[in-house]
């Protein structure tokens, strides 16, 4: 068990699912973790749900996810003016789930802005701002801690089109952003899944302590390989925001409603040519 190679997204929303794991954890952006899981460099990883839809060869840890039942706050398109007037959206390539969720929602609403990759990764917002003034024809997809930072810094300057909220309006279902996936050759998948569920339950039962650590910028002491800022902005977050974020915006379950939401996402990805038509049974442990 000590040799288990485990990866986790390096956003603050992952804290309730990884804090206290007794071993090394590799933290990275979702796209990098997906690649490492696919090529066998990781055994288990908390990654974008789209990775499972794209390549459903993994085992899903049942009853655990990062999801939302409505507005998620940290997966948004920053824009100015009427959203329907936006002509171009710069994409954050760090999460294929967010990018393809955006594609599907836009297609369902009949909106056709250009979707472009600006090569900035998860930093900067040059496609949202021109000089010191907003460009009303351009917008930018922001995810994770970068979205939180930008919203807190520019709350009065931009509007934020929340993809969790748009998905709920469109489907009435939760949206699943991330799942724990386990490679099929891992022999003790059931015991690992149970440990991850117990860890989630323990962290949610002591959420106040978790939030105090995040506000204080305390690194996860049980994770030897983590840097101080690996799981969120630390001192830039306050207790009131994190209470609202964890309790109002985020869900950490993967029950029947979440499974229906993920299946609807798969259906829309097929409908709009993001994924080929195929069976995608949810293999859970």
C-alpha positions in Angstrom: 0.0 0.0 0.0 2.9 2.4 0.7 4.0 2.1 -2.9 0.6 3.2 -4.2 1.1 6.0 -6.8 -1.7 8.5 -6.2 -2.4 11.8 -7.8 -4.7 14.6 -7.0 -5.8 17.9 -8.6 -4.0 20.8 -6.9 -7.1 22.9 -6.2 -8.6 23.9 -2.8 -11.8 22.0 -3.7 -9.9 18.7 -3.4 -8.9 19.2 0.3 -11.9 17.3 1.7 -10.9 14.3 -0.5 -7.2 14.1 0.2 -6.3 15.8 3.5 -4.8 13.3 5.8 -3.9 10.6 3.2 -1.0 8.7 4.8 1.5 8.7 2.0 3.0 10.6 -0.9 0.6 12.3 -3.3 1.5 13.9 -6.7 -0.4 17.2 -7.1 -0.9 18.7 -10.6 -3.5 20.1 -12.9 -6.3 17.8 -14.2 -4.9 17.4 -17.7 -1.5 16.4 -16.5 -2.9 13.9 -14.1 -5.1 12.4 -16.7 -2.1 11.8 -18.9 -0.1 10.2 -16.1 -3.0 8.0 -15.2 -3.5 6.9 -18.8 0.2 6.0 -19.3 0.4 4.0 -16.1 2.6 6.5 -14.2 -0.2 6.7 -11.5 -2.3 4.0 -10.0 -5.1 6.2 -8.7 -5.9 9.8 -9.4 -8.6 12.4 -8.7 -9.1 13.7 -12.2 -11.6 15.2 -14.6 -14.8 13.2 -15.1 -14.4 13.6 -18.9 -11.3 11.3 -18.7 -13.5 8.4 -17.7 -16.0 9.3 -20.5 -13.2 9.5 -23.0 -11.5 6.3 -21.9 -13.8 4.2 -19.6 -11.2 1.6 -18.7 -10.9 2.6 -15.1 -12.7 1.7 -11.9 -14.6 4.6 -10.3 -14.5 5.1 -6.5 -18.2 5.0 -5.8 -20.0 7.6 -3.7 -17.2 10.2 -4.1 -16.8 13.1 -6.5 -16.4 16.8 -6.8 -19.7 18.0 -8.1 -22.3 20.7 -7.8 -26.1 21.0 -7.7 -26.2 24.4 -9.3 -23.7 27.3 -9.2 -20.1 26.0 -8.5 -18.4 29.4 -8.3 -15.0 28.1 -9.6 -15.9 27.0 -13.2 -16.9 30.2 -14.9 -16.6 32.3 -18.1 -15.5 35.8 -17.2 -17.1 38.4 -19.6 -18.5 41.9 -19.9 -21.9 43.0 -21.3 -24.4 40.5 -22.6 -23.1 37.0 -22.7 -24.9 36.4 -26.0 -22.7 39.1 -27.6 -19.4 37.3 -26.7 -17.6 36.4 -30.0 -14.6 34.6 -28.6 -13.8 32.6 -25.4 -10.3 31.7 -24.5 -10.1 28.2 -23.0 -8.2 27.0 -20.0 -6.6 23.7 -21.2 -6.1 22.4 -17.7 -9.5 20.7 -17.6 -11.1 18.9 -20.5 -14.2 18.5 -18.4 -14.7 22.2 -18.1 -13.9 22.8 -21.8 -16.3 20.2 -23.0 -19.0 21.2 -20.6 -18.7 24.7 -22.1 -18.9 23.2 -25.6 -22.1 21.3 -24.8 -23.9 24.0 -23.0 -23.1 26.6 -25.7 -24.4 24.1 -28.4 -27.6 23.4 -26.5 -28.3 27.1 -26.1 -27.5 27.8 -29.8 -24.6 30.1 -29.0 -21.6 30.0 -31.3 -18.6 32.0 -30.0 -15.2 31.0 -31.2 -13.4 28.8 -28.7 -9.6 29.4 -28.8 -6.6 28.2 -26.8 -4.4 31.2 -25.9 -1.4 29.1 -24.6 -1.5 30.8 -21.2 -2.5 27.7 -19.4 -4.1 28.6 -16.1 -2.5 32.0 -15.7 -3.4 35.5 -17.0 -6.6 36.9 -18.5 -5.3 38.7 -21.6 -8.3 37.6 -23.6 -10.6 39.1 -21.1 -8.8 42.4 -20.7 -7.4 44.7 -23.3 -5.0 47.1 -21.7 -6.8 48.5 -18.7 -10.3 48.1 -20.2 -12.5 45.0 -20.7 -13.0 43.8 -24.2 -16.8 43.0 -24.4 -16.3 40.7 -27.5 -14.0 38.4 -25.6 -14.3 36.2 -22.6 -12.3 33.6 -20.8 -13.0 30.2 -19.2 -11.5 30.0 -15.7 -11.4 27.0 -13.4 -10.3 26.1 -9.9 -8.2 28.4 -7.8 -7.5 30.7 -10.7 -11.3 31.3 -11.1 -11.5 32.0 -7.3 -8.6 34.5 -7.4 -9.9 36.3 -10.5 -13.4 36.6 -9.1 -12.2 38.0 -5.8 -9.9 40.5 -7.5 -12.2 41.6 -10.3 -15.7 41.1 -8.8 -16.8 44.7 -9.8 -15.3 44.6 -13.3 -16.7 41.4 -14.9 -19.7 39.2 -15.0 -19.3 35.5 -14.4 -21.2 32.9 -16.4 -21.2 29.9 -14.0 -21.2 26.6 -15.8 -22.6 24.7 -12.9 -25.6 27.0 -12.8 -26.1 26.8 -16.6 -26.0 23.0 -16.4 -28.6 22.9 -13.7 -30.9 25.2 -15.7 -30.4 23.1 -18.8 -30.8 19.6 -17.3 -32.0 19.9 -13.7 -29.2 17.5 -12.7 -25.9 17.8 -10.8 -22.7 18.1 -12.7 -19.7 15.9 -11.8 -16.4 17.6 -12.4 -13.9 15.1 -10.9 -13.8 11.5 -9.9 -11.3 9.1 -8.2 -10.2 6.7 -10.9 -8.3 3.5 -10.3 -6.4 1.5 -13.0 -7.8 -2.0 -13.5 -4.5 -3.7 -12.7 -4.6 -2.4 -9.1 -5.5 -5.5 -7.2 -6.7 -3.9 -3.9 -9.0 -1.4 -5.6 -11.9 -2.1 -3.2 -9.9 -1.5 -0.1 -8.4 1.7 -1.6 -11.8 2.9 -2.5 -13.1 2.3 1.0 -10.1 4.2 2.5 -10.8 7.2 0.2 -14.5 7.2 1.2 -13.6 7.1 4.9 -11.1 9.9 4.4 -13.8 12.0 2.7 -16.2 11.3 5.5 -13.6 12.2 8.2 -12.7 15.5 6.5 -16.3 16.5 6.0 -17.0 15.8 9.7 -14.2 18.1 10.7 -14.7 20.7 8.0 -14.1 23.6 10.4 -10.6 22.3 11.1 -9.9 21.8 7.4 -11.0 25.3 6.7 -8.9 26.8 9.5 -5.8 25.0 8.0 -6.6 26.3 4.5 -7.0 29.9 5.8 -3.8 29.7 7.7 -2.0 28.4 4.6 -1.1 25.2 6.4 0.2 22.5 4.1 -1.2 19.0 4.5 1.4 17.6 6.9 0.6 14.0 6.0 1.5 14.6 2.4 5.3 14.6 2.3 5.7 15.6 -1.3 3.3 18.6 -1.2 4.4 22.2 -1.3 2.7 24.8 0.9 0.6 26.1 -2.0 -0.2 22.8 -3.6 -3.8 22.7 -2.4 -5.1 26.2 -2.8 -4.4 29.9 -2.2 -4.0 29.6 1.6 -3.9 33.0 3.2 -5.9 34.7 0.3 -9.0 32.7 1.3 -11.1 33.6 4.3 -13.2 31.4 6.5 -16.6 32.8 5.4 -15.8 32.2 1.8 -14.6 28.6 2.3 -17.6 27.7 4.4 -19.9 29.0 1.7 -17.8 27.3 -1.1 -17.6 23.9 0.6 -21.2 23.8 1.9 -23.2 25.7 -0.7 -21.4 25.3 -4.0 -19.7 21.9 -3.8 -20.9 18.4 -3.3 -18.6 15.4 -2.6 -21.0 12.5 -3.3 -21.5 10.3 -6.4 -24.9 8.9 -6.0 -27.7 8.2 -8.4 -28.4 11.8 -9.2 -24.7 12.5 -9.9 -24.5 9.4 -12.1 -27.5 10.6 -14.1 -25.8 13.9 -14.5 -22.6 12.3 -15.7 -24.6 10.1 -18.1 -26.4 13.2 -19.5 -23.0 14.8 -20.0 -21.8 11.8 -22.0 -25.0 11.9 -24.1 -24.5 15.5 -24.9 -20.8 15.0 -25.7 -21.9 12.4 -28.2 -24.7 14.5 -29.6 -22.3 17.4 -30.3 -19.4 15.4 -31.6 -17.2 15.7 -28.6 -17.2 11.9 -28.1 -17.9 9.0 -30.4 -21.0 7.0 -29.7 -20.2 3.9 -27.5 -21.3 2.2 -24.3 -19.9 3.7 -21.2 -21.0 1.6 -18.2 -19.9 3.1 -14.8 -17.6 0.5 -13.3 -17.6 1.4 -9.6 -15.8 -0.1 -6.6 
